[in-house]
Amino acid sequence: MLTIGELASYTGVTVRAVRHYHAKGLLPEPERDHSGYRRYDAGALVELIKIRTLAEAGVPLARVRELLQADAEEFAAAVAEIDERLRAEIRERQQHRDRIARLAAGDNLVLPPGVVEFLDRLRALGVDERIVQVERDGWIPLAAHSPERVPEWTARKREQIADAHLIDFYLTLGRAFDWTDDDPRLVELADQLAAHLTRMADEYGEDYVDDTDIEPPFVRLMDTLAFNTAPPARRLIELLRKRGWTGWTKLERVDRSRGPTGTQ
């Protein structure tokens, strides 16, 4: 006959675990002897080993009693069911690991590969990381809003940044983060960008300049995000409006007789 401490030691569990199994009704609790101690026989030892083995295999304690009382066929069916549940948990945990891996990879967590490649290309061209972050922050809601358009948009972006004039604009805009709103260089930058946009629109059509085709409230949300992240952008847009263009997320020609397209 064994004390509870000896029983726990022989089966590789803690005394607390034995008491827990008592509380769950998995292991019968013997009567106390004349000395006031509970004594366990060999049957209790075998039962405890079975309980421990099932618990370590991932069987919920709520199912352990059922398995201990099952016949061979019922036991096999229950084990198969539990195995499938464990497999599902493993798949879910692997998905969590994949997400964590993407998180460690930075932009890959929330952006499609094509957008990540575009951002990496900007970095390779020497564009200021602050500008890259503005681009990234804009792409995140845009890709979530219209994922089916992302391949088209990124393809166009890759074409556009092959133009040395646009890269010069990106490089200059990065330096503009350190300028004040009344810096005359912002005027020069607006002239440069307006000329580039007009040249692209005249050569390829206005849809080539921008064809995001998204709702005005979402455009305003995206513009606010850009202006908050890149303070020079708001002043630059004001200057651009005087030069025939308006918008940040959605660029449009200004109809000087009616004001900016879609607004008064």
Accessible surface in RSA format (square Angstrom, percent):
REM  Atomic radii and reference values for relative SASA: ProtOr
REM  Chains: A
REM  Algorithm: Lee & Richards
REM  Probe-radius: 1.40
REM  Slices: 20
REM RES _ NUM      All-atoms   Total-Side   Main-Chain    Non-polar    All polar
REM                ABS   REL    ABS   REL    ABS   REL    ABS   REL    ABS   REL
RES MET A   1   151.85  78.6  92.09  60.9  59.77 142.3  74.41  63.3  77.44 102.6
RES LEU A   2    31.10  17.3  31.10  22.3   0.00   0.0  31.10  21.8   0.00   0.0
RES THR A   3    38.58  27.4  38.58  39.1   0.00   0.0  31.96  42.9   6.62  10.0
RES ILE A   4    35.55  20.2  35.27  26.3   0.28   0.7  35.27  25.4   0.28   0.8
RES GLY A   5    32.50  40.1   0.00   N/A  32.50  40.1  25.43  69.8   7.07  15.8
RES GLU A   6    72.83  41.8  69.84  52.8   2.99   7.1  24.49  47.4  48.35  39.5
RES LEU A   7     0.00   0.0   0.00   0.0   0.00   0.0   0.00   0.0   0.00   0.0
RES ALA A   8     3.22   3.0   3.22   5.0   0.00   0.0   3.22   4.5   0.00   0.0
RES SER A   9    83.13  70.2  55.22  73.7  27.92  64.3  31.72  67.5  51.41  72.0
RES TYR A  10   137.40  64.1 104.42  59.4  32.98  85.8  71.54  53.8  65.85  81.2
RES THR A  11     0.93   0.7   0.00   0.0   0.93   2.2   0.93   1.2   0.00   0.0
RES GLY A  12    60.61  74.7   0.00   N/A  60.61  74.7  33.52  92.0  27.09  60.7
RES VAL A  13    26.12  17.2   8.32   7.5  17.80  42.9  15.45  13.4  10.67  28.9
RES THR A  14    87.55  62.3  81.82  82.9   5.73  13.7  80.58 108.2   6.97  10.5
RES VAL A  15    47.16  31.0  43.66  39.5   3.50   8.4  43.66  37.9   3.50   9.5
RES ARG A  16   198.91  83.5 194.45  99.1   4.46  10.6  67.46  92.2 131.44  79.7
RES ALA A  17    24.78  22.8  19.22  29.7   5.56  12.7  24.53  34.5   0.26   0.7
RES VAL A  18     0.00   0.0   0.00   0.0   0.00   0.0   0.00   0.0   0.00   0.0
RES ARG A  19   143.52  60.3 138.21  70.5   5.31  12.7  47.37  64.7  96.15  58.3
RES HIS A  20    80.09  43.8  74.80  52.0   5.28  13.5  52.03  53.6  28.06  32.6
RES TYR A  21    18.89   8.8  18.89  10.7   0.00   0.0   2.98   2.2  15.91  19.6
RES HIS A  22    24.33  13.3   9.03   6.3  15.31  39.2   9.24   9.5  15.09  17.6
RES ALA A  23    89.42  82.2  45.38  70.0  44.04 100.2  58.43  82.3  30.99  82.1
RES LYS A  24   109.69  53.5  92.05  56.5  17.64  42.0  39.09  35.2  70.60  75.2
RES GLY A  25    41.28  50.9   0.00   N/A  41.28  50.9  25.14  69.0  16.14  36.1
RES LEU A  26    12.65   7.0   3.43   2.5   9.22  23.2   4.08   2.9   8.57  23.1
RES LEU A  27     2.41   1.3   0.43   0.3   1.98   5.0   0.56   0.4   1.85   5.0
RES PRO A  28   107.24  78.2  91.57  83.5  15.66  56.9 103.50  85.5   3.74  23.2
RES GLU A  29    91.71  52.7  64.37  48.7  27.34  65.1  14.32  27.7  77.40  63.2
RES PRO A  30    34.79  25.4  23.61  21.5  11.18  40.6  34.72  28.7   0.07   0.4
RES GLU A  31   153.70  88.2 141.16 106.8  12.54  29.9  61.88 119.7  91.82  75.0
RES ARG A  32   140.15  58.8 115.96  59.1  24.19  57.6  38.98  53.3 101.17  61.3
RES ASP A  33    45.18  31.6  26.30  26.2  18.88  44.6  31.50  74.1  13.67  13.6
RES HIS A  34   184.80 101.0 137.36  95.5  47.44 121.4 112.75 116.2  72.05  83.8
RES SER A  35    64.52  54.5  33.18  44.3  31.34  72.2  22.43  47.8  42.09  59.0
RES GLY A  36    35.83  44.2   0.00   N/A  35.83  44.2  26.01  71.4   9.82  22.0
RES TYR A  37   127.55  59.6 126.66  72.1   0.89   2.3  79.32  59.6  48.23  59.5
RES ARG A  38    60.23  25.3  54.69  27.9   5.54  13.2  12.34  16.9  47.89  29.0
RES ARG A  39    74.95  31.5  70.78  36.1   4.17   9.9  16.94  23.2  58.00  35.2
RES TYR A  40     2.13   1.0   0.63   0.4   1.50   3.9   1.93   1.4   0.21   0.3
RES ASP A  41    77.27  54.1  71.97  71.6   5.30  12.5  23.31  54.9  53.96  53.8
RES ALA A  42    74.43  68.4  64.62  99.7   9.81  22.3  67.88  95.6   6.55  17.3
RES GLY A  43    41.93  51.7   0.00   N/A  41.93  51.7  36.52 100.2   5.42  12.1
RES ALA A  44    17.08  15.7  11.15  17.2   5.92  13.5  15.10  21.3   1.97   5.2
RES LEU A  45    44.27  24.7  44.27  31.7   0.00   0.0  44.27  31.1   0.00   0.0
RES VAL A  46    74.61  49.1  73.99  67.0   0.62   1.5  74.54  64.8   0.07   0.2
RES GLU A  47    56.99  32.7  56.99  43.1   0.00   0.0  23.72  45.9  33.27  27.2
RES LEU A  48     0.00   0.0   0.00   0.0   0.00   0.0   0.00   0.0   0.00   0.0
RES ILE A  49    66.44  37.8  66.44  49.5   0.00   0.0  66.44  47.8   0.00   0.0
RES LYS A  50    97.57  47.6  93.76  57.5   3.81   9.1  53.61  48.3  43.95  46.8
RES ILE A  51     0.00   0.0   0.00   0.0   0.00   0.0   0.00   0.0   0.00   0.0
RES ARG A  52    63.03  26.5  62.90  32.1   0.13   0.3   7.35  10.0  55.67  33.7
RES THR A  53    71.33  50.7  69.09  70.0   2.24   5.3  62.67  84.2   8.66  13.1
RES LEU A  54    20.29  11.3  20.18  14.4   0.12   0.3  20.29  14.3   0.00   0.0
RES ALA A  55    32.19  29.6  16.58  25.6  15.61  35.5  17.11  24.1  15.08  39.9
RES GLU A  56   132.50  76.1  93.74  70.9  38.76  92.3  48.44  93.7  84.06  68.6
RES ALA A  57    58.95  54.2  36.88  56.9  22.07  50.2  50.15  70.6   8.80  23.3
RES GLY A  58    30.78  38.0   0.00   N/A  30.78  38.0  24.36  66.8   6.42  14.4
RES VAL A  59    10.63   7.0   5.49   5.0   5.15  12.4   5.57   4.8   5.07  13.7
RES PRO A  60    52.51  38.3  40.75  37.1  11.76  42.8  52.51  43.4   0.00   0.0
RES LEU A  61    50.14  27.9  41.52  29.7   8.62  21.7  41.76  29.3   8.38  22.5
RES ALA A  62    95.89  88.2  58.92  90.9  36.98  84.1  71.21 100.3  24.69  65.4
RES ARG A  63    52.23  21.9  52.23  26.6   0.00   0.0  30.41  41.6  21.82  13.2
RES VAL A  64     0.00   0.0   0.00   0.0   0.00   0.0   0.00   0.0   0.00   0.0
RES ARG A  65   110.48  46.4 110.48  56.3   0.00   0.0  34.23  46.8  76.25  46.2
RES GLU A  66    85.96  49.4  75.74  57.3  10.23  24.3  42.29  81.8  43.67  35.7
RES LEU A  67     3.78   2.1   0.06   0.0   3.72   9.3   0.06   0.0   3.72  10.0
RES LEU A  68    46.71  26.0  14.44  10.3  32.27  81.1  17.63  12.4  29.08  78.3
RES GLN A  69   140.30  78.5 104.12  76.1  36.18  86.1  44.30  94.3  96.01  72.8
RES ALA A  70    26.15  24.0   3.34   5.1  22.82  51.9   6.16   8.7  20.00  53.0
RES ASP A  71    84.39  59.1  71.87  71.5  12.51  29.6  47.97 112.9  36.42  36.3
RES ALA A  72    88.79  81.6  68.87 106.3  19.92  45.3  77.38 109.0  11.41  30.2
RES GLU A  73   145.27  83.4 136.27 103.1   9.00  21.4  55.49 107.3  89.78  73.3
RES GLU A  74   100.06  57.4  93.10  70.4   6.96  16.6  39.27  76.0  60.79  49.6
RES PHE A  75    77.46  38.8  77.46  48.0   0.00   0.0  77.46  47.0   0.00   0.0
RES ALA A  76    61.77  56.8  51.57  79.6  10.20  23.2  56.70  79.8   5.07  13.4
RES ALA A  77    64.25  59.1  50.52  78.0  13.73  31.2  58.20  82.0   6.04  16.0
RES ALA A  78     7.19   6.6   3.93   6.1   3.27   7.4   6.77   9.5   0.43   1.1
RES VAL A  79    61.05  40.2  60.40  54.7   0.66   1.6  60.69  52.7   0.36   1.0
RES ALA A  80    62.82  57.8  50.13  77.4  12.69  28.9  56.90  80.1   5.91  15.7
RES GLU A  81   103.38  59.4  93.82  71.0   9.56  22.8  43.67  84.5  59.71  48.7
RES ILE A  82     7.11   4.0   6.52   4.9   0.59   1.4   7.11   5.1   0.00   0.0
RES ASP A  83    60.71  42.5  59.07  58.8   1.64   3.9  14.57  34.3  46.14  46.0
RES GLU A  84    91.03  52.3  90.62  68.6   0.41   1.0  51.73 100.1  39.30  32.1
RES ARG A  85    80.63  33.9  74.57  38.0   6.06  14.4  63.83  87.2  16.79  10.2
RES LEU A  86    47.83  26.6  47.69  34.1   0.14   0.3  47.69  33.5   0.14   0.4
RES ARG A  87   130.56  54.8 129.05  65.8   1.50   3.6  25.65  35.1 104.91  63.6
RES ALA A  88    42.48  39.1  37.33  57.6   5.15  11.7  38.12  53.7   4.36  11.5
RES GLU A  89    67.19  38.6  66.30  50.2   0.89   2.1  27.06  52.3  40.13  32.8
RES ILE A  90   114.64  65.2 113.23  84.4   1.41   3.4 113.88  82.0   0.76   2.1
RES ARG A  91   126.20  53.0 122.48  62.4   3.72   8.9  67.60  92.4  58.59  35.5
RES GLU A  92    91.67  52.6  90.08  68.1   1.59   3.8  24.03  46.5  67.64  55.2
RES ARG A  93   165.24  69.4 164.25  83.7   0.99   2.3  48.56  66.4 116.68  70.7
RES GLN A  94    79.78  44.6  78.34  57.3   1.45   3.4  36.64  78.0  43.15  32.7
RES GLN A  95    94.27  52.7  92.74  67.8   1.53   3.6  25.65  54.6  68.62  52.0
RES HIS A  96    85.46  46.7  83.98  58.4   1.49   3.8  54.09  55.7  31.37  36.5
RES ARG A  97   161.53  67.8 154.50  78.8   7.03  16.7  49.92  68.2 111.61  67.6
RES ASP A  98    63.31  44.3  60.81  60.5   2.50   5.9  15.42  36.3  47.89  47.8
RES ARG A  99   112.36  47.2 111.72  57.0   0.64   1.5  41.64  56.9  70.73  42.9
RES ILE A 100   110.64  63.0 110.28  82.2   0.36   0.9 110.28  79.4   0.36   1.0
RES ALA A 101    61.50  56.5  48.43  74.7  13.06  29.7  55.51  78.2   5.99  15.9
RES ARG A 102    98.66  41.4  97.39  49.6   1.27   3.0  41.71  57.0  56.95  34.5
RES LEU A 103   100.50  56.0  91.45  65.4   9.05  22.7  91.45  64.2   9.05  24.3
RES ALA A 104    91.21  83.9  49.02  75.6  42.19  96.0  61.34  86.4  29.87  79.1
RES ALA A 105    55.69  51.2  26.85  41.4  28.84  65.6  39.80  56.1  15.89  42.1
RES GLY A 106    42.78  52.8   0.00   N/A  42.78  52.8  37.14 101.9   5.64  12.6
RES ASP A 107    18.92  13.3  14.14  14.1   4.79  11.3   5.96  14.0  12.96  12.9
RES ASN A 108    60.60  41.8  52.85  51.1   7.75  18.7  10.87  26.2  49.73  48.1
RES LEU A 109    66.29  36.9  49.24  35.2  17.05  42.9  49.24  34.6  17.05  45.9
RES VAL A 110    77.13  50.8  53.83  48.7  23.31  56.2  62.83  54.6  14.30  38.8
RES LEU A 111    10.49   5.8   0.00   0.0  10.49  26.4   2.18   1.5   8.31  22.4
RES PRO A 112    42.40  30.9  35.26  32.1   7.13  25.9  41.75  34.5   0.65   4.0
RES PRO A 113    98.98  72.1  96.93  88.4   2.05   7.4  98.87  81.6   0.11   0.7
RES GLY A 114    21.50  26.5   0.00   N/A  21.50  26.5  16.17  44.4   5.33  11.9
RES VAL A 115     0.00   0.0   0.00   0.0   0.00   0.0   0.00   0.0   0.00   0.0
RES VAL A 116    14.08   9.3  14.08  12.7   0.00   0.0  14.08  12.2   0.00   0.0
RES GLU A 117   105.95  60.8  99.31  75.1   6.64  15.8  38.96  75.4  66.98  54.7
RES PHE A 118     0.90   0.5   0.00   0.0   0.90   2.3   0.90   0.5   0.00   0.0
RES LEU A 119     0.00   0.0   0.00   0.0   0.00   0.0   0.00   0.0   0.00   0.0
RES ASP A 120    71.69  50.2  66.67  66.4   5.02  11.9  26.71  62.9  44.98  44.9
RES ARG A 121   122.51  51.4 118.47  60.4   4.04   9.6  35.50  48.5  87.01  52.7
RES LEU A 122     0.00   0.0   0.00   0.0   0.00   0.0   0.00   0.0   0.00   0.0
RES ARG A 123    80.19  33.7  63.65  32.4  16.55  39.4  43.99  60.1  36.20  21.9
RES ALA A 124    78.60  72.3  35.26  54.4  43.34  98.6  48.03  67.6  30.56  81.0
RES LEU A 125    51.24  28.5  32.12  23.0  19.12  48.1  36.93  25.9  14.31  38.5
RES GLY A 126    51.48  63.5   0.00   N/A  51.48  63.5  32.38  88.9  19.10  42.8
RES VAL A 127     8.48   5.6   0.00   0.0   8.48  20.4   0.00   0.0   8.48  23.0
RES ASP A 128    44.59  31.2  32.78  32.6  11.81  27.9  17.49  41.2  27.10  27.0
RES GLU A 129    81.06  46.5  75.17  56.9   5.89  14.0  59.69 115.5  21.37  17.4
RES ARG A 130    93.36  39.2  90.50  46.1   2.85   6.8  55.09  75.3  38.26  23.2
RES ILE A 131     3.74   2.1   3.74   2.8   0.00   0.0   3.74   2.7   0.00   0.0
RES VAL A 132     0.00   0.0   0.00   0.0   0.00   0.0   0.00   0.0   0.00   0.0
RES GLN A 133    44.97  25.1  44.97  32.9   0.00   0.0  29.07  61.9  15.90  12.1
RES VAL A 134    13.57   8.9   9.22   8.3   4.35  10.5   9.43   8.2   4.14  11.2
RES GLU A 135    31.32  18.0  25.85  19.6   5.47  13.0   7.82  15.1  23.50  19.2
RES ARG A 136    65.94  27.7  65.94  33.6   0.00   0.0   3.87   5.3  62.07  37.6
RES ASP A 137    30.39  21.3  28.63  28.5   1.76   4.2   7.73  18.2  22.66  22.6
RES GLY A 138    17.57  21.7   0.00   N/A  17.57  21.7  17.39  47.7   0.18   0.4
RES TRP A 139    10.54   4.2   9.38   4.5   1.16   2.7   7.81   4.2   2.73   4.4
RES ILE A 140    56.86  32.4  55.46  41.3   1.40   3.4  55.46  39.9   1.40   3.8
RES PRO A 141    32.48  23.7  26.27  24.0   6.20  22.5  31.74  26.2   0.73   4.6
RES LEU A 142    16.39   9.1  16.39  11.7   0.00   0.0  16.39  11.5   0.00   0.0
RES ALA A 143     8.37   7.7   5.17   8.0   3.21   7.3   5.46   7.7   2.91   7.7
RES ALA A 144    84.36  77.6  49.77  76.8  34.59  78.7  61.57  86.7  22.79  60.4
RES HIS A 145    71.48  39.1  40.30  28.0  31.17  79.7  40.09  41.3  31.39  36.5
RES SER A 146     8.57   7.2   8.48  11.3   0.09   0.2   0.18   0.4   8.39  11.8
RES PRO A 147    81.29  59.2  72.11  65.7   9.17  33.3  72.56  59.9   8.73  54.2
RES GLU A 148   128.87  74.0  97.58  73.8  31.30  74.5  72.20 139.6  56.67  46.3
RES ARG A 149    45.91  19.3  45.18  23.0   0.73   1.7  28.12  38.4  17.79  10.8
RES VAL A 150     5.53   3.6   5.53   5.0   0.00   0.0   5.53   4.8   0.00   0.0
RES PRO A 151    89.78  65.4  80.56  73.4   9.22  33.5  86.30  71.3   3.48  21.6
RES GLU A 152    72.39  41.6  61.24  46.3  11.15  26.5  43.97  85.0  28.43  23.2
RES TRP A 153    13.89   5.6  12.38   6.0   1.51   3.5  13.22   7.0   0.67   1.1
RES THR A 154     3.15   2.2   3.15   3.2   0.00   0.0   0.00   0.0   3.15   4.8
RES ALA A 155    38.36  35.3  36.18  55.8   2.18   5.0  36.75  51.8   1.61   4.3
RES ARG A 156    44.29  18.6  41.18  21.0   3.12   7.4  15.71  21.5  28.59  17.3
RES LYS A 157    59.16  28.9  59.16  36.3   0.00   0.0  27.89  25.1  31.27  33.3
RES ARG A 158   109.28  45.9 100.37  51.2   8.90  21.2  45.47  62.1  63.81  38.7
RES GLU A 159   106.99  61.4  90.88  68.8  16.11  38.4  40.90  79.1  66.09  54.0
RES GLN A 160    15.33   8.6  11.84   8.7   3.49   8.3   3.58   7.6  11.76   8.9
RES ILE A 161     9.28   5.3   4.87   3.6   4.41  10.6   4.87   3.5   4.41  12.0
RES ALA A 162    88.31  81.2  48.32  74.6  39.99  91.0  59.86  84.3  28.45  75.4
RES ASP A 163    46.14  32.3  37.87  37.7   8.26  19.5  20.53  48.3  25.60  25.5
RES ALA A 164    70.65  65.0  60.81  93.8   9.84  22.4  66.27  93.3   4.38  11.6
RES HIS A 165   101.71  55.6 100.21  69.7   1.50   3.8  68.13  70.2  33.58  39.1
RES LEU A 166    17.03   9.5  16.96  12.1   0.07   0.2  17.03  12.0   0.00   0.0
RES ILE A 167    19.45  11.1  19.45  14.5   0.00   0.0  19.45  14.0   0.00   0.0
RES ASP A 168    71.24  49.9  69.85  69.5   1.39   3.3  14.95  35.2  56.29  56.1
RES PHE A 169    15.41   7.7  15.41   9.5   0.00   0.0  15.41   9.3   0.00   0.0
RES TYR A 170    11.94   5.6  11.94   6.8   0.00   0.0   6.25   4.7   5.70   7.0
RES LEU A 171    54.69  30.5  49.94  35.7   4.74  11.9  50.90  35.7   3.79  10.2
RES THR A 172    22.11  15.7  22.11  22.4   0.00   0.0  13.28  17.8   8.83  13.3
RES LEU A 173     5.85   3.3   5.85   4.2   0.00   0.0   5.85   4.1   0.00   0.0
RES GLY A 174     0.55   0.7   0.00   N/A   0.55   0.7   0.55   1.5   0.00   0.0
RES ARG A 175   137.23  57.6 131.97  67.3   5.26  12.5  67.41  92.1  69.82  42.3
RES ALA A 176     0.06   0.1   0.00   0.0   0.06   0.1   0.00   0.0   0.06   0.2
RES PHE A 177    38.11  19.1  13.99   8.7  24.12  62.8  13.99   8.5  24.12  69.0
RES ASP A 178   107.81  75.5  73.98  73.6  33.83  80.0  34.84  82.0  72.97  72.8
RES TRP A 179    34.42  13.8  13.97   6.8  20.45  48.0  11.71   6.2  22.71  36.8
RES THR A 180    89.24  63.5  82.29  83.4   6.94  16.5  80.24 107.8   8.99  13.6
RES ASP A 181    92.26  64.6  85.01  84.6   7.25  17.1  27.49  64.7  64.78  64.6
RES ASP A 182   121.88  85.4  95.43  95.0  26.45  62.5  49.24 115.9  72.63  72.4
RES ASP A 183    20.97  14.7  16.09  16.0   4.88  11.5   3.77   8.9  17.19  17.1
RES PRO A 184    94.01  68.5  90.10  82.1   3.91  14.2  93.23  77.0   0.78   4.8
RES ARG A 185   113.91  47.8 112.63  57.4   1.28   3.1  41.49  56.7  72.41  43.9
RES LEU A 186     1.74   1.0   1.74   1.2   0.00   0.0   1.74   1.2   0.00   0.0
RES VAL A 187    55.90  36.8  55.90  50.6   0.00   0.0  55.90  48.6   0.00   0.0
RES GLU A 188   112.19  64.4 105.86  80.1   6.33  15.1  41.81  80.9  70.38  57.5
RES LEU A 189     1.95   1.1   0.08   0.1   1.87   4.7   1.62   1.1   0.33   0.9
RES ALA A 190     0.00   0.0   0.00   0.0   0.00   0.0   0.00   0.0   0.00   0.0
RES ASP A 191    70.10  49.1  63.35  63.1   6.74  15.9  28.75  67.7  41.35  41.2
RES GLN A 192    59.30  33.2  48.95  35.8  10.36  24.7  35.27  75.1  24.03  18.2
RES LEU A 193    11.50   6.4  11.46   8.2   0.04   0.1  11.50   8.1   0.00   0.0
RES ALA A 194     8.06   7.4   7.77  12.0   0.30   0.7   8.06  11.4   0.00   0.0
RES ALA A 195    56.29  51.8  44.30  68.4  12.00  27.3  52.96  74.6   3.34   8.8
RES HIS A 196     3.41   1.9   3.11   2.2   0.30   0.8   3.11   3.2   0.30   0.3
RES LEU A 197     5.44   3.0   5.44   3.9   0.00   0.0   5.44   3.8   0.00   0.0
RES THR A 198    45.95  32.7  45.95  46.6   0.00   0.0  36.90  49.6   9.05  13.7
RES ARG A 199    95.20  40.0  88.63  45.2   6.56  15.6  62.74  85.7  32.46  19.7
RES MET A 200    14.95   7.7  14.34   9.5   0.61   1.5  11.14   9.5   3.82   5.1
RES ALA A 201     6.27   5.8   0.00   0.0   6.27  14.3   0.00   0.0   6.27  16.6
RES ASP A 202   103.77  72.7  67.52  67.2  36.24  85.7  32.51  76.5  71.25  71.1
RES GLU A 203   115.36  66.2  81.76  61.9  33.59  80.0  35.28  68.2  80.08  65.4
RES TYR A 204   128.99  60.2  94.61  53.8  34.38  89.5  65.28  49.1  63.70  78.5
RES GLY A 205    30.75  37.9   0.00   N/A  30.75  37.9  28.38  77.9   2.37   5.3
RES GLU A 206    88.43  50.8  78.63  59.5   9.81  23.4  31.50  60.9  56.94  46.5
RES ASP A 207    99.40  69.6  96.91  96.5   2.49   5.9  24.60  57.9  74.80  74.6
RES TYR A 208    40.98  19.1  37.69  21.4   3.29   8.6  31.49  23.7   9.49  11.7
RES VAL A 209    11.55   7.6   0.53   0.5  11.02  26.5   0.53   0.5  11.02  29.9
RES ASP A 210    25.33  17.7  14.54  14.5  10.78  25.5   3.07   7.2  22.26  22.2
RES ASP A 211    41.72  29.2  39.75  39.6   1.97   4.7   0.64   1.5  41.08  41.0
RES THR A 212    12.95   9.2  12.39  12.6   0.55   1.3  12.39  16.6   0.55   0.8
RES ASP A 213   106.26  74.4  85.38  85.0  20.88  49.4  11.16  26.3  95.09  94.8
RES ILE A 214    14.09   8.0   0.69   0.5  13.40  32.3   4.53   3.3   9.56  25.9
RES GLU A 215    96.41  55.4  92.06  69.6   4.35  10.3  53.72 103.9  42.69  34.9
RES PRO A 216    87.13  63.5  83.92  76.5   3.21  11.7  87.13  71.9   0.00   0.0
RES PRO A 217    82.28  60.0  73.91  67.4   8.37  30.4  75.66  62.5   6.62  41.2
RES PHE A 218    34.23  17.1  30.48  18.9   3.75   9.8  33.42  20.3   0.80   2.3
RES VAL A 219    19.85  13.1  19.85  18.0   0.00   0.0  19.85  17.2   0.00   0.0
RES ARG A 220   145.56  61.1 143.10  72.9   2.46   5.8  70.69  96.6  74.87  45.4
RES LEU A 221   110.45  61.5 104.91  75.1   5.53  13.9 109.77  77.1   0.67   1.8
RES MET A 222    11.75   6.1   8.14   5.4   3.61   8.6   8.06   6.9   3.69   4.9
RES ASP A 223    21.76  15.2  21.76  21.7   0.00   0.0   5.23  12.3  16.53  16.5
RES THR A 224    66.00  46.9  65.86  66.8   0.14   0.3  40.28  54.1  25.71  38.9
RES LEU A 225    62.43  34.8  59.10  42.3   3.33   8.4  62.02  43.6   0.41   1.1
RES ALA A 226     8.29   7.6   6.19   9.5   2.10   4.8   8.19  11.5   0.09   0.2
RES PHE A 227    28.33  14.2  21.51  13.3   6.82  17.7  21.60  13.1   6.73  19.3
RES ASN A 228   107.51  74.1  77.49  74.9  30.02  72.3  27.47  66.1  80.04  77.4
RES THR A 229    46.00  32.7  28.88  29.3  17.12  40.8  28.07  37.7  17.94  27.1
RES ALA A 230     0.65   0.6   0.65   1.0   0.00   0.0   0.65   0.9   0.00   0.0
RES PRO A 231    84.77  61.8  75.42  68.8   9.35  34.0  79.25  65.4   5.52  34.3
RES PRO A 232     5.44   4.0   3.86   3.5   1.58   5.7   5.41   4.5   0.02   0.1
RES ALA A 233     0.01   0.0   0.01   0.0   0.00   0.0   0.01   0.0   0.00   0.0
RES ARG A 234   117.53  49.3 117.20  59.7   0.33   0.8  45.65  62.4  71.87  43.6
RES ARG A 235    64.57  27.1  62.62  31.9   1.95   4.6   9.95  13.6  54.62  33.1
RES LEU A 236     0.00   0.0   0.00   0.0   0.00   0.0   0.00   0.0   0.00   0.0
RES ILE A 237    10.48   6.0  10.48   7.8   0.00   0.0  10.48   7.5   0.00   0.0
RES GLU A 238    72.82  41.8  70.70  53.5   2.12   5.1  24.62  47.6  48.20  39.4
RES LEU A 239     6.50   3.6   6.50   4.6   0.00   0.0   6.50   4.6   0.00   0.0
RES LEU A 240     0.43   0.2   0.43   0.3   0.00   0.0   0.43   0.3   0.00   0.0
RES ARG A 241    95.03  39.9  92.27  47.0   2.76   6.6  35.66  48.7  59.37  36.0
RES LYS A 242   139.18  67.9 118.14  72.5  21.03  50.1  82.68  74.4  56.50  60.2
RES ARG A 243    68.11  28.6  48.98  25.0  19.13  45.5  26.50  36.2  41.61  25.2
RES GLY A 244    12.65  15.6   0.00   N/A  12.65  15.6  10.20  28.0   2.45   5.5
RES TRP A 245     2.95   1.2   2.95   1.4   0.00   0.0   1.79   1.0   1.16   1.9
RES THR A 246    11.02   7.8  11.02  11.2   0.00   0.0   5.48   7.4   5.54   8.4
RES GLY A 247    14.39  17.8   0.00   N/A  14.39  17.8  14.24  39.1   0.15   0.3
RES TRP A 248    58.82  23.6  44.36  21.5  14.46  33.9  31.52  16.8  27.30  44.3
RES THR A 249    17.67  12.6   6.38   6.5  11.29  26.9  10.25  13.8   7.42  11.2
RES LYS A 250    52.92  25.8  50.23  30.8   2.69   6.4  34.02  30.6  18.89  20.1
RES LEU A 251    34.17  19.0  28.54  20.4   5.63  14.1  28.54  20.0   5.63  15.1
RES GLU A 252    46.55  26.7  42.53  32.2   4.03   9.6  15.39  29.8  31.16  25.4
RES ARG A 253    74.45  31.3  72.53  37.0   1.92   4.6  32.68  44.7  41.77  25.3
RES VAL A 254    22.22  14.6   7.55   6.8  14.67  35.4   7.63   6.6  14.59  39.6
RES ASP A 255    54.33  38.1  46.04  45.8   8.29  19.6  19.90  46.8  34.43  34.3
RES ARG A 256   161.99  68.0 128.33  65.4  33.66  80.1  68.78  94.0  93.21  56.5
RES SER A 257   101.15  85.5  57.07  76.2  44.07 101.5  56.36 120.0  44.78  62.7
RES ARG A 258   117.91  49.5 107.32  54.7  10.59  25.2  60.56  82.8  57.35  34.8
RES GLY A 259    20.86  25.7   0.00   N/A  20.86  25.7  18.29  50.2   2.56   5.7
RES PRO A 260    24.17  17.6  24.17  22.0   0.00   0.0  24.17  20.0   0.00   0.0
RES THR A 261    55.04  39.1  50.97  51.7   4.06   9.7  40.22  54.0  14.82  22.4
RES GLY A 262    73.13  90.2   0.00   N/A  73.13  90.2  41.74 114.5  31.39  70.3
RES THR A 263    73.82  52.5  66.17  67.1   7.65  18.2  71.45  96.0   2.37   3.6
RES GLN A 264   176.72  98.8 114.69  83.8  62.03 147.7  86.73 184.6  89.99  68.3
END  Absolute sums over single chains surface
CHAIN  1 A    15414.8      12728.7       2686.1       8715.1       6699.7
END  Absolute sums over all chains
TOTAL         15414.8      12728.7       2686.1       8715.1       6699.7
